[in-house]
């Protein structure tokens, strides 16, 4: 899949809804022991990249430095389901203090009243953060209105033909 195709998928209204919504990303990666991991994590976007931040000593930081291949899903629990599926490559960079993106991502899931106290606590806690930037190499939007999983599409075609 080329970058233009990825950009077109990420620009679709439902994809934008998911990328800017309250739901966390679910980040899948291989741990240092070789076993798979999936974690919910807050995120923000920078262009077509998905960005998240964490404690520099988090296990995922070391694992992503060893094997940067990841998968992400951002989805809703509503019906019909909406799911944005992304595969990509992660880079990790240490930055001083707390990034503005981390604060923005946190603000998505709390009220305006809760935010100042949370932000002050985060800024007091972190001297530095590990920023994880995911560059997509593949993307798919499943909205169950215009797109469905290929296996379901194939089954529908099979049943229609018989």
Buried (B, 14 or more C-beta within 10 A) or exposed (E): EEEEEBEEBBEBEBBEBBBEBEBBBBBBBBBEEEEEBEBEBBBBBEEBBBBBBBEBEBBBBBBBEEBBEBBBBBBBEEEEEBBBBBBBBBEBEEBEEBBEBBBEBBBBBEEEEEBEEBBEEBEEEBEEBBBBBBBBBEBBBBBBEEBBEEEEEEEEEEEEEE
